[in-house]
Amino acid sequence: MGTAVVLSVVVLAAVLAVRSMIKDKKNGKSIQCGGDCKHCGGGCHK
């Protein structure tokens, strides 16, 4: 039973982390270039 609880907590943390990364990328806050040059002026493709 304890293993199932720990597994569900780890899965939940992973889902929240991925969701946050996707949200940041859509808002242009990603560390990596999101491919939307209006935010960086094309400087990330040099």
Full PDB file with SEQRES, HELIX, SHEET, SSBOND, CRYST1, ORIGX, SCALE, CONECT and MASTER records, all heavy atoms in Angstrom:
SEQRES   1 A   46  MET GLY THR ALA VAL VAL LEU SER VAL VAL VAL LEU ALA          
SEQRES   2 A   46  ALA VAL LEU ALA VAL ARG SER MET ILE LYS ASP LYS LYS          
SEQRES   3 A   46  ASN GLY LYS SER ILE GLN CYS GLY GLY ASP CYS LYS HIS          
SEQRES   4 A   46  CYS GLY GLY GLY CYS HIS LYS                                  
HELIX    1 AA1 GLY A    2  LYS A   26  1                                  25    
HELIX    2 AA2 CYS A   37  CYS A   40  1                                   4    
HELIX    3 AA3 GLY A   43  HIS A   45  5                                   3    
SSBOND   1 CYS A   33    CYS A   44                          1555   1555  2.44  
CRYST1    1.000    1.000    1.000  90.00  90.00  90.00 P 1           1          
ORIGX1      1.000000  0.000000  0.000000        0.00000                         
ORIGX2      0.000000  1.000000  0.000000        0.00000                         
ORIGX3      0.000000  0.000000  1.000000        0.00000                         
SCALE1      1.000000  0.000000  0.000000        0.00000                         
SCALE2      0.000000  1.000000  0.000000        0.00000                         
SCALE3      0.000000  0.000000  1.000000        0.00000                         
ATOM      1  N   MET A   1       0.834  -1.205   0.000  1.00  0.00           N  
ATOM      2  CA  MET A   1       0.000   0.000   0.000  1.00  0.00           C  
ATOM      3  C   MET A   1       0.870   1.257   0.000  1.00  0.00           C  
ATOM      4  O   MET A   1       0.553   2.212  -0.697  1.00  0.00           O  
ATOM      5  CB  MET A   1      -0.919  -0.038   1.231  1.00  0.00           C  
ATOM      6  CG  MET A   1      -1.860   1.115   1.304  1.00  0.00           C  
ATOM      7  SD  MET A   1      -3.053   0.986  -0.020  1.00  0.00           S  
ATOM      8  CE  MET A   1      -3.978   2.440   0.242  1.00  0.00           C  
ATOM      9  N   GLY A   2       1.932   1.224   0.793  1.00  0.00           N  
ATOM     10  CA  GLY A   2       2.824   2.385   0.856  1.00  0.00           C  
ATOM     11  C   GLY A   2       3.492   2.666  -0.480  1.00  0.00           C  
ATOM     12  O   GLY A   2       3.696   3.824  -0.856  1.00  0.00           O  
ATOM     13  N   THR A   3       3.825   1.608  -1.200  1.00  0.00           N  
ATOM     14  CA  THR A   3       4.457   1.764  -2.506  1.00  0.00           C  
ATOM     15  C   THR A   3       3.511   2.455  -3.481  1.00  0.00           C  
ATOM     16  O   THR A   3       3.926   3.315  -4.260  1.00  0.00           O  
ATOM     17  CB  THR A   3       4.869   0.392  -3.066  1.00  0.00           C  
ATOM     18  OG1 THR A   3       5.724  -0.248  -2.122  1.00  0.00           O  
ATOM     19  CG2 THR A   3       5.578   0.534  -4.383  1.00  0.00           C  
ATOM     20  N   ALA A   4       2.264   2.117  -3.437  1.00  0.00           N  
ATOM     21  CA  ALA A   4       1.271   2.729  -4.333  1.00  0.00           C  
ATOM     22  C   ALA A   4       1.113   4.214  -4.019  1.00  0.00           C  
ATOM     23  O   ALA A   4       0.987   5.037  -4.937  1.00  0.00           O  
ATOM     24  CB  ALA A   4      -0.064   2.009  -4.210  1.00  0.00           C  
ATOM     25  N   VAL A   5       1.142   4.567  -2.756  1.00  0.00           N  
ATOM     26  CA  VAL A   5       1.003   5.973  -2.363  1.00  0.00           C  
ATOM     27  C   VAL A   5       2.214   6.767  -2.851  1.00  0.00           C  
ATOM     28  O   VAL A   5       2.079   7.853  -3.425  1.00  0.00           O  
ATOM     29  CB  VAL A   5       0.829   6.096  -0.829  1.00  0.00           C  
ATOM     30  CG1 VAL A   5       0.912   7.549  -0.397  1.00  0.00           C  
ATOM     31  CG2 VAL A   5      -0.475   5.465  -0.397  1.00  0.00           C  
ATOM     32  N   VAL A   6       3.405   6.233  -2.633  1.00  0.00           N  
ATOM     33  CA  VAL A   6       4.619   6.912  -3.067  1.00  0.00           C  
ATOM     34  C   VAL A   6       4.653   7.030  -4.587  1.00  0.00           C  
ATOM     35  O   VAL A   6       5.001   8.083  -5.133  1.00  0.00           O  
ATOM     36  CB  VAL A   6       5.876   6.176  -2.542  1.00  0.00           C  
ATOM     37  CG1 VAL A   6       7.130   6.736  -3.175  1.00  0.00           C  
ATOM     38  CG2 VAL A   6       5.954   6.262  -1.030  1.00  0.00           C  
ATOM     39  N   LEU A   7       4.258   5.988  -5.286  1.00  0.00           N  
ATOM     40  CA  LEU A   7       4.219   6.021  -6.745  1.00  0.00           C  
ATOM     41  C   LEU A   7       3.253   7.079  -7.247  1.00  0.00           C  
ATOM     42  O   LEU A   7       3.562   7.826  -8.170  1.00  0.00           O  
ATOM     43  CB  LEU A   7       3.832   4.646  -7.297  1.00  0.00           C  
ATOM     44  CG  LEU A   7       3.743   4.544  -8.818  1.00  0.00           C  
ATOM     45  CD1 LEU A   7       5.095   4.807  -9.455  1.00  0.00           C  
ATOM     46  CD2 LEU A   7       3.211   3.186  -9.218  1.00  0.00           C  
ATOM     47  N   SER A   8       2.090   7.178  -6.628  1.00  0.00           N  
ATOM     48  CA  SER A   8       1.111   8.178  -7.069  1.00  0.00           C  
ATOM     49  C   SER A   8       1.617   9.595  -6.806  1.00  0.00           C  
ATOM     50  O   SER A   8       1.381  10.494  -7.619  1.00  0.00           O  
ATOM     51  CB  SER A   8      -0.235   7.945  -6.398  1.00  0.00           C  
ATOM     52  OG  SER A   8      -0.150   8.129  -5.007  1.00  0.00           O  
ATOM     53  N   VAL A   9       2.347   9.813  -5.717  1.00  0.00           N  
ATOM     54  CA  VAL A   9       2.909  11.131  -5.424  1.00  0.00           C  
ATOM     55  C   VAL A   9       3.971  11.487  -6.468  1.00  0.00           C  
ATOM     56  O   VAL A   9       4.015  12.619  -6.967  1.00  0.00           O  
ATOM     57  CB  VAL A   9       3.489  11.178  -3.992  1.00  0.00           C  
ATOM     58  CG1 VAL A   9       4.313  12.431  -3.773  1.00  0.00           C  
ATOM     59  CG2 VAL A   9       2.375  11.090  -2.969  1.00  0.00           C  
ATOM     60  N   VAL A  10       4.813  10.532  -6.826  1.00  0.00           N  
ATOM     61  CA  VAL A  10       5.856  10.778  -7.825  1.00  0.00           C  
ATOM     62  C   VAL A  10       5.242  11.059  -9.192  1.00  0.00           C  
ATOM     63  O   VAL A  10       5.666  11.981  -9.898  1.00  0.00           O  
ATOM     64  CB  VAL A  10       6.829   9.575  -7.890  1.00  0.00           C  
ATOM     65  CG1 VAL A  10       7.763   9.687  -9.077  1.00  0.00           C  
ATOM     66  CG2 VAL A  10       7.616   9.461  -6.593  1.00  0.00           C  
ATOM     67  N   VAL A  11       4.233  10.303  -9.576  1.00  0.00           N  
ATOM     68  CA  VAL A  11       3.560  10.522 -10.861  1.00  0.00           C  
ATOM     69  C   VAL A  11       2.893  11.892 -10.879  1.00  0.00           C  
ATOM     70  O   VAL A  11       2.980  12.622 -11.870  1.00  0.00           O  
ATOM     71  CB  VAL A  11       2.545   9.398 -11.156  1.00  0.00           C  
ATOM     72  CG1 VAL A  11       1.652   9.746 -12.329  1.00  0.00           C  
ATOM     73  CG2 VAL A  11       3.266   8.089 -11.401  1.00  0.00           C  
ATOM     74  N   LEU A  12       2.256  12.275  -9.798  1.00  0.00           N  
ATOM     75  CA  LEU A  12       1.615  13.585  -9.711  1.00  0.00           C  
ATOM     76  C   LEU A  12       2.642  14.703  -9.844  1.00  0.00           C  
ATOM     77  O   LEU A  12       2.410  15.681 -10.567  1.00  0.00           O  
ATOM     78  CB  LEU A  12       0.852  13.719  -8.391  1.00  0.00           C  
ATOM     79  CG  LEU A  12       0.168  15.060  -8.153  1.00  0.00           C  
ATOM     80  CD1 LEU A  12      -0.910  15.296  -9.202  1.00  0.00           C  
ATOM     81  CD2 LEU A  12      -0.421  15.107  -6.760  1.00  0.00           C  
ATOM     82  N   ALA A  13       3.775  14.569  -9.191  1.00  0.00           N  
ATOM     83  CA  ALA A  13       4.830  15.586  -9.286  1.00  0.00           C  
ATOM     84  C   ALA A  13       5.343  15.695 -10.716  1.00  0.00           C  
ATOM     85  O   ALA A  13       5.574  16.806 -11.216  1.00  0.00           O  
ATOM     86  CB  ALA A  13       5.970  15.244  -8.330  1.00  0.00           C  
ATOM     87  N   ALA A  14       5.512  14.575 -11.391  1.00  0.00           N  
ATOM     88  CA  ALA A  14       5.991  14.589 -12.774  1.00  0.00           C  
ATOM     89  C   ALA A  14       4.971  15.261 -13.695  1.00  0.00           C  
ATOM     90  O   ALA A  14       5.344  16.060 -14.566  1.00  0.00           O  
ATOM     91  CB  ALA A  14       6.280  13.173 -13.247  1.00  0.00           C  
ATOM     92  N   VAL A  15       3.706  14.948 -13.511  1.00  0.00           N  
ATOM     93  CA  VAL A  15       2.651  15.557 -14.336  1.00  0.00           C  
ATOM     94  C   VAL A  15       2.610  17.066 -14.120  1.00  0.00           C  
ATOM     95  O   VAL A  15       2.504  17.835 -15.085  1.00  0.00           O  
ATOM     96  CB  VAL A  15       1.284  14.907 -14.026  1.00  0.00           C  
ATOM     97  CG1 VAL A  15       0.142  15.707 -14.630  1.00  0.00           C  
ATOM     98  CG2 VAL A  15       1.252  13.478 -14.528  1.00  0.00           C  
ATOM     99  N   LEU A  16       2.713  17.511 -12.894  1.00  0.00           N  
ATOM    100  CA  LEU A  16       2.697  18.948 -12.608  1.00  0.00           C  
ATOM    101  C   LEU A  16       3.916  19.652 -13.198  1.00  0.00           C  
ATOM    102  O   LEU A  16       3.805  20.774 -13.694  1.00  0.00           O  
ATOM    103  CB  LEU A  16       2.610  19.187 -11.101  1.00  0.00           C  
ATOM    104  CG  LEU A  16       1.279  18.801 -10.461  1.00  0.00           C  
ATOM    105  CD1 LEU A  16       1.355  18.977  -8.941  1.00  0.00           C  
ATOM    106  CD2 LEU A  16       0.135  19.615 -11.025  1.00  0.00           C  
ATOM    107  N   ALA A  17       5.067  19.007 -13.157  1.00  0.00           N  
ATOM    108  CA  ALA A  17       6.279  19.600 -13.717  1.00  0.00           C  
ATOM    109  C   ALA A  17       6.155  19.748 -15.229  1.00  0.00           C  
ATOM    110  O   ALA A  17       6.490  20.801 -15.794  1.00  0.00           O  
ATOM    111  CB  ALA A  17       7.490  18.750 -13.362  1.00  0.00           C  
ATOM    112  N   VAL A  18       5.674  18.725 -15.902  1.00  0.00           N  
ATOM    113  CA  VAL A  18       5.508  18.778 -17.355  1.00  0.00           C  
ATOM    114  C   VAL A  18       4.475  19.828 -17.728  1.00  0.00           C  
ATOM    115  O   VAL A  18       4.661  20.605 -18.668  1.00  0.00           O  
ATOM    116  CB  VAL A  18       5.131  17.393 -17.923  1.00  0.00           C  
ATOM    117  CG1 VAL A  18       4.716  17.487 -19.373  1.00  0.00           C  
ATOM    118  CG2 VAL A  18       6.286  16.429 -17.750  1.00  0.00           C  
ATOM    119  N   ARG A  19       3.399  19.878 -16.978  1.00  0.00           N  
ATOM    120  CA  ARG A  19       2.347  20.874 -17.240  1.00  0.00           C  
ATOM    121  C   ARG A  19       2.886  22.299 -17.103  1.00  0.00           C  
ATOM    122  O   ARG A  19       2.593  23.173 -17.912  1.00  0.00           O  
ATOM    123  CB  ARG A  19       1.191  20.649 -16.274  1.00  0.00           C  
ATOM    124  CG  ARG A  19      -0.034  21.457 -16.604  1.00  0.00           C  
ATOM    125  CD  ARG A  19      -1.174  21.050 -15.722  1.00  0.00           C  
ATOM    126  NE  ARG A  19      -1.568  22.215 -14.956  1.00  0.00           N  
ATOM    127  CZ  ARG A  19      -2.342  22.214 -13.915  1.00  0.00           C  
ATOM    128  NH1 ARG A  19      -2.808  21.080 -13.449  1.00  0.00           N  
ATOM    129  NH2 ARG A  19      -2.669  23.308 -13.303  1.00  0.00           N  
ATOM    130  N   SER A  20       3.716  22.519 -16.093  1.00  0.00           N  
ATOM    131  CA  SER A  20       4.315  23.834 -15.887  1.00  0.00           C  
ATOM    132  C   SER A  20       5.270  24.193 -17.019  1.00  0.00           C  
ATOM    133  O   SER A  20       5.287  25.337 -17.484  1.00  0.00           O  
ATOM    134  CB  SER A  20       5.067  23.848 -14.554  1.00  0.00           C  
ATOM    135  OG  SER A  20       5.742  25.049 -14.371  1.00  0.00           O  
ATOM    136  N   MET A  21       6.044  23.219 -17.489  1.00  0.00           N  
ATOM    137  CA  MET A  21       6.973  23.471 -18.594  1.00  0.00           C  
ATOM    138  C   MET A  21       6.222  23.818 -19.871  1.00  0.00           C  
ATOM    139  O   MET A  21       6.624  24.721 -20.611  1.00  0.00           O  
ATOM    140  CB  MET A  21       7.871  22.255 -18.813  1.00  0.00           C  
ATOM    141  CG  MET A  21       8.882  22.074 -17.712  1.00  0.00           C  
ATOM    142  SD  MET A  21       9.869  20.564 -17.719  1.00  0.00           S  
ATOM    143  CE  MET A  21       9.821  19.962 -19.344  1.00  0.00           C  
ATOM    144  N   ILE A  22       5.123  23.127 -20.142  1.00  0.00           N  
ATOM    145  CA  ILE A  22       4.318  23.411 -21.330  1.00  0.00           C  
ATOM    146  C   ILE A  22       3.709  24.801 -21.238  1.00  0.00           C  
ATOM    147  O   ILE A  22       3.718  25.568 -22.208  1.00  0.00           O  
ATOM    148  CB  ILE A  22       3.240  22.329 -21.525  1.00  0.00           C  
ATOM    149  CG1 ILE A  22       3.887  20.996 -21.898  1.00  0.00           C  
ATOM    150  CG2 ILE A  22       2.225  22.746 -22.581  1.00  0.00           C  
ATOM    151  CD1 ILE A  22       2.929  19.825 -21.880  1.00  0.00           C  
ATOM    152  N   LYS A  23       3.208  25.148 -20.084  1.00  0.00           N  
ATOM    153  CA  LYS A  23       2.606  26.469 -19.879  1.00  0.00           C  
ATOM    154  C   LYS A  23       3.648  27.569 -20.076  1.00  0.00           C  
ATOM    155  O   LYS A  23       3.381  28.572 -20.729  1.00  0.00           O  
ATOM    156  CB  LYS A  23       2.011  26.543 -18.471  1.00  0.00           C  
ATOM    157  CG  LYS A  23       1.353  27.852 -18.160  1.00  0.00           C  
ATOM    158  CD  LYS A  23       0.795  27.861 -16.755  1.00  0.00           C  
ATOM    159  CE  LYS A  23       0.286  29.228 -16.380  1.00  0.00           C  
ATOM    160  NZ  LYS A  23      -0.096  29.303 -14.976  1.00  0.00           N  
ATOM    161  N   ASP A  24       4.852  27.377 -19.516  1.00  0.00           N  
ATOM    162  CA  ASP A  24       5.911  28.365 -19.676  1.00  0.00           C  
ATOM    163  C   ASP A  24       6.323  28.511 -21.136  1.00  0.00           C  
ATOM    164  O   ASP A  24       6.568  29.612 -21.609  1.00  0.00           O  
ATOM    165  CB  ASP A  24       7.137  27.987 -18.836  1.00  0.00           C  
ATOM    166  CG  ASP A  24       6.923  28.256 -17.352  1.00  0.00           C  
ATOM    167  OD1 ASP A  24       5.939  28.936 -16.994  1.00  0.00           O  
ATOM    168  OD2 ASP A  24       7.748  27.772 -16.552  1.00  0.00           O  
ATOM    169  N   LYS A  25       6.401  27.407 -21.853  1.00  0.00           N  
ATOM    170  CA  LYS A  25       6.802  27.463 -23.251  1.00  0.00           C  
ATOM    171  C   LYS A  25       5.768  28.210 -24.083  1.00  0.00           C  
ATOM    172  O   LYS A  25       6.120  29.002 -24.951  1.00  0.00           O  
ATOM    173  CB  LYS A  25       7.009  26.056 -23.805  1.00  0.00           C  
ATOM    174  CG  LYS A  25       7.611  26.054 -25.176  1.00  0.00           C  
ATOM    175  CD  LYS A  25       8.147  24.699 -25.535  1.00  0.00           C  
ATOM    176  CE  LYS A  25       8.906  24.797 -26.839  1.00  0.00           C  
ATOM    177  NZ  LYS A  25       9.774  23.688 -27.050  1.00  0.00           N  
ATOM    178  N   LYS A  26       4.495  27.990 -23.796  1.00  0.00           N  
ATOM    179  CA  LYS A  26       3.433  28.694 -24.529  1.00  0.00           C  
ATOM    180  C   LYS A  26       3.456  30.190 -24.247  1.00  0.00           C  
ATOM    181  O   LYS A  26       3.078  30.991 -25.092  1.00  0.00           O  
ATOM    182  CB  LYS A  26       2.067  28.117 -24.164  1.00  0.00           C  
ATOM    183  CG  LYS A  26       1.798  26.790 -24.806  1.00  0.00           C  
ATOM    184  CD  LYS A  26       0.406  26.304 -24.487  1.00  0.00           C  
ATOM    185  CE  LYS A  26       0.136  24.962 -25.136  1.00  0.00           C  
ATOM    186  NZ  LYS A  26      -1.212  24.478 -24.826  1.00  0.00           N  
ATOM    187  N   ASN A  27       3.890  30.566 -23.037  1.00  0.00           N  
ATOM    188  CA  ASN A  27       3.942  31.975 -22.661  1.00  0.00           C  
ATOM    189  C   ASN A  27       5.263  32.633 -23.022  1.00  0.00           C  
ATOM    190  O   ASN A  27       5.484  33.786 -22.679  1.00  0.00           O  
ATOM    191  CB  ASN A  27       3.692  32.133 -21.156  1.00  0.00           C  
ATOM    192  CG  ASN A  27       2.257  31.848 -20.791  1.00  0.00           C  
ATOM    193  OD1 ASN A  27       1.350  32.030 -21.600  1.00  0.00           O  
ATOM    194  ND2 ASN A  27       2.028  31.390 -19.580  1.00  0.00           N  
ATOM    195  N   GLY A  28       6.171  31.894 -23.675  1.00  0.00           N  
ATOM    196  CA  GLY A  28       7.448  32.452 -24.090  1.00  0.00           C  
ATOM    197  C   GLY A  28       8.445  32.590 -22.968  1.00  0.00           C  
ATOM    198  O   GLY A  28       9.416  33.328 -23.084  1.00  0.00           O  
ATOM    199  N   LYS A  29       8.251  31.896 -21.867  1.00  0.00           N  
ATOM    200  CA  LYS A  29       9.146  31.990 -20.719  1.00  0.00           C  
ATOM    201  C   LYS A  29      10.144  30.841 -20.669  1.00  0.00           C  
ATOM    202  O   LYS A  29      10.866  30.681 -19.714  1.00  0.00           O  
ATOM    203  CB  LYS A  29       8.339  31.992 -19.422  1.00  0.00           C  
ATOM    204  CG  LYS A  29       7.417  33.171 -19.281  1.00  0.00           C  
ATOM    205  CD  LYS A  29       6.642  33.080 -18.001  1.00  0.00           C  
ATOM    206  CE  LYS A  29       5.612  34.180 -17.903  1.00  0.00           C  
ATOM    207  NZ  LYS A  29       4.782  34.015 -16.705  1.00  0.00           N  
ATOM    208  N   SER A  30      10.173  30.057 -21.716  1.00  0.00           N  
ATOM    209  CA  SER A  30      11.039  28.891 -21.746  1.00  0.00           C  
ATOM    210  C   SER A  30      12.499  29.298 -21.865  1.00  0.00           C  
ATOM    211  O   SER A  30      12.832  30.307 -22.477  1.00  0.00           O  
ATOM    212  CB  SER A  30      10.656  28.009 -22.927  1.00  0.00           C  
ATOM    213  OG  SER A  30      11.563  26.959 -23.072  1.00  0.00           O  
ATOM    214  N   ILE A  31      13.390  28.497 -21.302  1.00  0.00           N  
ATOM    215  CA  ILE A  31      14.824  28.725 -21.456  1.00  0.00           C  
ATOM    216  C   ILE A  31      15.212  28.499 -22.909  1.00  0.00           C  
ATOM    217  O   ILE A  31      16.010  29.224 -23.481  1.00  0.00           O  
ATOM    218  CB  ILE A  31      15.622  27.778 -20.536  1.00  0.00           C  
ATOM    219  CG1 ILE A  31      15.379  28.130 -19.078  1.00  0.00           C  
ATOM    220  CG2 ILE A  31      17.107  27.841 -20.845  1.00  0.00           C  
ATOM    221  CD1 ILE A  31      15.987  27.160 -18.103  1.00  0.00           C  
ATOM    222  N   GLN A  32      14.612  27.503 -23.520  1.00  0.00           N  
ATOM    223  CA  GLN A  32      14.879  27.203 -24.919  1.00  0.00           C  
ATOM    224  C   GLN A  32      14.006  28.085 -25.794  1.00  0.00           C  
ATOM    225  O   GLN A  32      12.992  28.605 -25.367  1.00  0.00           O  
ATOM    226  CB  GLN A  32      14.553  25.749 -25.221  1.00  0.00           C  
ATOM    227  CG  GLN A  32      15.365  24.781 -24.411  1.00  0.00           C  
ATOM    228  CD  GLN A  32      14.887  23.351 -24.603  1.00  0.00           C  
ATOM    229  OE1 GLN A  32      13.826  23.136 -25.161  1.00  0.00           O  
ATOM    230  NE2 GLN A  32      15.658  22.408 -24.142  1.00  0.00           N  
ATOM    231  N   CYS A  33      14.424  28.228 -27.030  1.00  0.00           N  
ATOM    232  CA  CYS A  33      13.629  28.996 -27.984  1.00  0.00           C  
ATOM    233  C   CYS A  33      12.332  28.251 -28.258  1.00  0.00           C  
ATOM    234  O   CYS A  33      12.349  27.055 -28.556  1.00  0.00           O  
ATOM    235  CB  CYS A  33      14.404  29.185 -29.283  1.00  0.00           C  
ATOM    236  SG  CYS A  33      13.488  30.105 -30.528  1.00  0.00           S  
ATOM    237  N   GLY A  34      11.227  28.936 -28.180  1.00  0.00           N  
ATOM    238  CA  GLY A  34       9.945  28.315 -28.439  1.00  0.00           C  
ATOM    239  C   GLY A  34       9.575  28.298 -29.911  1.00  0.00           C  
ATOM    240  O   GLY A  34       8.504  27.846 -30.282  1.00  0.00           O  
ATOM    241  N   GLY A  35      10.469  28.829 -30.773  1.00  0.00           N  
ATOM    242  CA  GLY A  35      10.195  28.849 -32.197  1.00  0.00           C  
ATOM    243  C   GLY A  35       9.331  30.027 -32.615  1.00  0.00           C  
ATOM    244  O   GLY A  35       8.960  30.156 -33.765  1.00  0.00           O  
ATOM    245  N   ASP A  36       9.002  30.899 -31.683  1.00  0.00           N  
ATOM    246  CA  ASP A  36       8.170  32.065 -31.971  1.00  0.00           C  
ATOM    247  C   ASP A  36       9.065  33.297 -31.954  1.00  0.00           C  
ATOM    248  O   ASP A  36       9.355  33.861 -30.913  1.00  0.00           O  
ATOM    249  CB  ASP A  36       7.064  32.172 -30.923  1.00  0.00           C  
ATOM    250  CG  ASP A  36       6.042  33.230 -31.278  1.00  0.00           C  
ATOM    251  OD1 ASP A  36       6.153  33.835 -32.362  1.00  0.00           O  
ATOM    252  OD2 ASP A  36       5.133  33.463 -30.468  1.00  0.00           O  
ATOM    253  N   CYS A  37       9.520  33.713 -33.125  1.00  0.00           N  
ATOM    254  CA  CYS A  37      10.543  34.752 -33.220  1.00  0.00           C  
ATOM    255  C   CYS A  37      10.037  36.145 -32.849  1.00  0.00           C  
ATOM    256  O   CYS A  37      10.839  37.069 -32.727  1.00  0.00           O  
ATOM    257  CB  CYS A  37      11.141  34.764 -34.618  1.00  0.00           C  
ATOM    258  SG  CYS A  37      12.130  33.288 -34.919  1.00  0.00           S  
ATOM    259  N   LYS A  38       8.754  36.324 -32.665  1.00  0.00           N  
ATOM    260  CA  LYS A  38       8.283  37.652 -32.259  1.00  0.00           C  
ATOM    261  C   LYS A  38       8.705  37.961 -30.819  1.00  0.00           C  
ATOM    262  O   LYS A  38       8.787  39.107 -30.432  1.00  0.00           O  
ATOM    263  CB  LYS A  38       6.768  37.773 -32.411  1.00  0.00           C  
ATOM    264  CG  LYS A  38       5.953  36.992 -31.418  1.00  0.00           C  
ATOM    265  CD  LYS A  38       4.465  37.207 -31.673  1.00  0.00           C  
ATOM    266  CE  LYS A  38       3.654  36.409 -30.669  1.00  0.00           C  
ATOM    267  NZ  LYS A  38       2.229  36.551 -30.881  1.00  0.00           N  
ATOM    268  N   HIS A  39       9.014  36.921 -30.039  1.00  0.00           N  
ATOM    269  CA  HIS A  39       9.449  37.142 -28.659  1.00  0.00           C  
ATOM    270  C   HIS A  39      10.942  37.432 -28.573  1.00  0.00           C  
ATOM    271  O   HIS A  39      11.369  38.194 -27.721  1.00  0.00           O  
ATOM    272  CB  HIS A  39       9.136  35.926 -27.786  1.00  0.00           C  
ATOM    273  CG  HIS A  39       7.668  35.727 -27.563  1.00  0.00           C  
ATOM    274  ND1 HIS A  39       6.919  36.591 -26.799  1.00  0.00           N  
ATOM    275  CD2 HIS A  39       6.815  34.797 -28.005  1.00  0.00           C  
ATOM    276  CE1 HIS A  39       5.667  36.187 -26.788  1.00  0.00           C  
ATOM    277  NE2 HIS A  39       5.568  35.094 -27.531  1.00  0.00           N  
ATOM    278  N   CYS A  40      11.743  36.824 -29.446  1.00  0.00           N  
ATOM    279  CA  CYS A  40      13.183  36.995 -29.326  1.00  0.00           C  
ATOM    280  C   CYS A  40      13.778  37.750 -30.508  1.00  0.00           C  
ATOM    281  O   CYS A  40      14.977  37.968 -30.561  1.00  0.00           O  
ATOM    282  CB  CYS A  40      13.879  35.637 -29.185  1.00  0.00           C  
ATOM    283  SG  CYS A  40      13.776  34.596 -30.652  1.00  0.00           S  
ATOM    284  N   GLY A  41      12.984  38.131 -31.480  1.00  0.00           N  
ATOM    285  CA  GLY A  41      13.465  38.868 -32.631  1.00  0.00           C  
ATOM    286  C   GLY A  41      14.325  38.033 -33.568  1.00  0.00           C  
ATOM    287  O   GLY A  41      15.091  38.566 -34.359  1.00  0.00           O  
ATOM    288  N   GLY A  42      14.233  36.739 -33.471  1.00  0.00           N  
ATOM    289  CA  GLY A  42      15.003  35.855 -34.346  1.00  0.00           C  
ATOM    290  C   GLY A  42      16.420  35.615 -33.864  1.00  0.00           C  
ATOM    291  O   GLY A  42      17.199  34.951 -34.519  1.00  0.00           O  
ATOM    292  N   GLY A  43      16.792  36.184 -32.727  1.00  0.00           N  
ATOM    293  CA  GLY A  43      18.166  36.040 -32.210  1.00  0.00           C  
ATOM    294  C   GLY A  43      18.528  34.631 -31.798  1.00  0.00           C  
ATOM    295  O   GLY A  43      19.701  34.283 -31.736  1.00  0.00           O  
ATOM    296  N   CYS A  44      17.554  33.796 -31.558  1.00  0.00           N  
ATOM    297  CA  CYS A  44      17.854  32.440 -31.105  1.00  0.00           C  
ATOM    298  C   CYS A  44      18.167  31.510 -32.265  1.00  0.00           C  
ATOM    299  O   CYS A  44      18.559  30.377 -32.063  1.00  0.00           O  
ATOM    300  CB  CYS A  44      16.709  31.871 -30.273  1.00  0.00           C  
ATOM    301  SG  CYS A  44      15.134  31.799 -31.135  1.00  0.00           S  
ATOM    302  N   HIS A  45      18.030  31.973 -33.514  1.00  0.00           N  
ATOM    303  CA  HIS A  45      18.272  31.113 -34.671  1.00  0.00           C  
ATOM    304  C   HIS A  45      19.582  31.425 -35.370  1.00  0.00           C  
ATOM    305  O   HIS A  45      19.818  30.986 -36.462  1.00  0.00           O  
ATOM    306  CB  HIS A  45      17.117  31.245 -35.678  1.00  0.00           C  
ATOM    307  CG  HIS A  45      15.836  30.722 -35.143  1.00  0.00           C  
ATOM    308  ND1 HIS A  45      15.579  29.386 -35.002  1.00  0.00           N  
ATOM    309  CD2 HIS A  45      14.733  31.362 -34.676  1.00  0.00           C  
ATOM    310  CE1 HIS A  45      14.373  29.226 -34.479  1.00  0.00           C  
ATOM    311  NE2 HIS A  45      13.844  30.406 -34.277  1.00  0.00           N  
ATOM    312  N   LYS A  46      20.426  32.228 -34.757  1.00  0.00           N  
ATOM    313  CA  LYS A  46      21.717  32.601 -35.373  1.00  0.00           C  
ATOM    314  C   LYS A  46      22.750  31.547 -35.152  1.00  0.00           C  
ATOM    315  O   LYS A  46      22.761  30.804 -34.263  1.00  0.00           O  
ATOM    316  CB  LYS A  46      22.203  33.924 -34.820  1.00  0.00           C  
ATOM    317  CG  LYS A  46      21.320  35.070 -35.272  1.00  0.00           C  
ATOM    318  CD  LYS A  46      21.840  36.358 -34.752  1.00  0.00           C  
ATOM    319  CE  LYS A  46      20.941  37.501 -35.201  1.00  0.00           C  
ATOM    320  NZ  LYS A  46      21.370  38.762 -34.734  1.00  0.00           N  
TER     321      LYS A  46                                                      
CONECT  236  301                                                                
CONECT  301  236                                                                
MASTER        0    0    0    3    0    0    0    6  320    1    2    4          
END                                                                             
